[in-house]
Amino acid sequence: MAGLIDHYLLDVERRLSFDPILARRAHDDLTEHFADGDNGSSVALARFGTPDQIAAAYAHAAFPDRMRQMLTALGWMTLATFAFMRLRSLRLDLGGEPWLRLLDGAALSLGLLAGIAAFVLLRRQPRPR
């Protein structure tokens, strides 16, 4: 029966392979849960649900944290882009080129729009209880 649980754990990990940290956490949580259970492994697995359901639950629960991390990185990248734009225009004296100002403004605007879109997506997610 241990082989059945191992296969189940590997299947959940495979479905969460897009996020290795989350896959490892799910594996550790499930291993601990199955080790604590005194029922047979087939009963425990039947009660738990399919690997698809478990992987989806872990991915859904981790989404807000991953989105916050992405928003933080996006914020720092936007700030760095703005700083480099200003540094370049001051240091290289290219601030007078209209095409360069247009390109810089478009890049910064796209970054800000992406940040706003990600923030709206994060706010629309239901909060874990």
N, C-alpha and C positions, 0 to 999 in steps of 0.2 A: 504493500500500500504506500510505502514511502516514495516509490517511483511515481505513483500517481500524483502525489503532492508536488514532487520535484518538477514533473512535467507541467503541472498547473502554474507553478511559480515562474518557470521559464517562459511559458506562454504569456503571462501577465507582463513580465519584463520585456519580452519581444514587442508587445503592443505599446509599451511606454519607451521604446528605444529612442524616440525623438528627444527625450530628456533623461540622460543617464543618471542624474542625481535623483530624480523622481522615481525612476525604475529601481534604483538601489533601495530607496526608502520603502517603496511598496514591497519589495522582496523581503526586507528586514521585518517590516510590520507583519506581513503574512506568515513568515516563518515563525515569528514569536507567537502569533495567534494559534497556529496549528500545533506548536509545541505545547502550549498551555491547555489545549483541548484534550479531553479524555474520551471523546467519541471516536469512532472509526473515521479514517480519512475520507471515505466515500460519503459518509453522512455530513462531515464538515464541509466538503466541497459542494455538495448539493445545496446546503443551507447558504453558502456564500454567494453563489451565482456564477455566471460564466466569466471567463477571463476578460471578455469584451466589456462586461458590465463593471468589473472591478477596475480595469484600466481607465474606463471613461469616468468613473467616480474619482479616481486619483487625479486625473488630468483636469477635471472640472474644479476640484478643490484647490489645485495648485495654480489655476489661471490667474487669480487676482495678484498673487505674489510675483508671478512671472511678468505680469503686465506692469506692476510697480517698478520692477527692476528695469524693464525696457523703457519706461517713461523717464526714470532717473538717467539712464544712459543717453536717451534722446535729448534730455535737457542739457546735460554736460556737452554733448556733441554740438548742439545748437549754440551754446555759449562759446565753445571753442571756435566754431565757424565764424561767428560774429567777431570774436577777438582777432582771428587771423585775417578777416576781411579788413578790419580797421588797421591792423599792423601793416598789411601789404600796401594799403592805399597811402599810409603815412610814410613808410620806409622807402617804398619804391616810387613814390610820387605819381601813382597811376590813378589817383582819385578823379582826375579830370576826364578819363576815358568814359564816354557814355555807355558803350557796350559792356564794359567791365562792371560799372555800377548796376546796370540792368541785370547782368548775370549774377552778381552778388546778391542783389535784392530778391531775385527769383529763387535762388538756392536757399536763402534764409526763410523766405515765405513758405516754400515747400516743406522745409523742416518744421516750421511752426505749425503748419496745417496738419502734418503727420502727427505731431505731438497732441494737438487738439483732438484729432480723430481717435488716437489711442486713449486719451483721457475720457472721452465720451464712451468708448467701448468699455472701459473699466467701470465707469459709473453705472452702466446698464446691467452689469453682471449682478446676479443675486448674491447677497452677503451670506457667507457660511454661518450657520447657527451653532 
